[in-house]
């Protein structure tokens, strides 16, 4: 391994396919970069989804919004983060992995700072409803920078590892980031009630320290940026012009794999954003009787993100051994079955069954995330040009897949419009509660559409990669 003469910890002659190089030098360097990448990406995901908890506490801060408006505030960071993934992926060949990770980490200070100083401010609580929505929307949208981190992180790490380990490494890197969803949804509800008496928290409305939801991330963001700048490396072979991205856009498997990633990652991130609000508005009677769940743990929404993140490396590991297409197909079939169970649970008002069904849905989406990324890596050869095009495809697929999460939220929000309008028109809290209880199955049409989409995704995997592998091989030829 030879270090480039340019400042900034650049490395030339990176050859992870050489077993001697890998054992003596490469593996240690790759692991260091992977560990820091996982930490900074974890923070990115945490800030990306922090609004899933914030919206549940806006009422406690004196800002009352309808269900559909709350869904808008969780949709905006998802949308912005998805759109940022393409330019973030371009940043790696332009700036190098080290500088890119440092800058993307420091940008997280913006949404954290806005959440700490603007959202809980007294002046905002006394502004008009229209002004509140605009300001909250801008603050929520700023959290989208955390979603963009994923593309640059995955593209960067893909260069460090040999093909035989790439599925596991990318799965582990992604899991480290995805776990940030669970971290935010588990810790933020606990942090914002520090110092609040337990008897007060049981009330329908109680005080919260919403600023803590921003302050808690600031020192961690600084630590991540410092680690990235002082310990990470950049690879000269990762430097490239726009040609790999243009080639990836012309490469037909890019769009097939991006479509499949809509079903796997789109489900994971879309449900991660929407789940706390879905639980809150689908099982009001259950949550009324269990204030600990309702107030402390975002309606247990964090559990899905936790198991879905943890299962992602398993998907990469399985794909390394039995093939990405087989694992992805099994994931979609299982996701369809789990969605069917969730539909029955909503119709029966069975919260526990619903929660279990969605845990399986999250696990399978995580496995599918890992296996789909292995399919991306397997679609290209081992040369440097192939790796550059593979990295570009990862960025494109990551952006398209995250947009799938936006679609999930839009579908769920559309299903909520009727009950949201009725609750808005209700004059009293008792009337609102009665409407919520009588329309608790509002999410069923959305769930039915998701079940049908998983059948379509499974059909594409079977038709393109399982039933006619020769066609799959032909597609891999630009």
Secondary structure, DSSP 4 states (H G I P E B T S, - for coil): -EE-SSTTTEEE---TTSHHHIIIIIHHHHHHHHHHHHHHHHHHHHHHHTHHHHHHHTTTTT----HHHHHHHHHHHHHHHHHHHHHHHHHHHHH-HHHHHHHHHHTHHHHHHHIIIIIT-HHHHTS-HHHHHHHHHHHHHHTHHHHHHHHHHHHHHHHHS-HHHHHHHHHHHHHHHHHHHHHHHHHHHHHTTTT--HHHHTSSS----TTHHHHHHHHHHHHHHHHHHHH--EEGGG---THHHHHHHH-HHHHHHHHHHHHHHHHHHHHHHHHHHHHHHH-HHHHHT-HHHHHHSGGGHHHHHHHHHHHHHHHHHHHHHH-HHHHHHHHHHHHHHHHHHHHHHHHHT-HHHHHHHHHHHHHHHHHHHHHHHHHHHHTS-SSHHHHHHHHHHHHHHHHHHHHHHHHHHHHHHHHHHHHHHHHHH--SHHHHHHHHHHTTTTTHHHHHHHHHHHHHHHHHHIIIIITTHHHHHHHT--
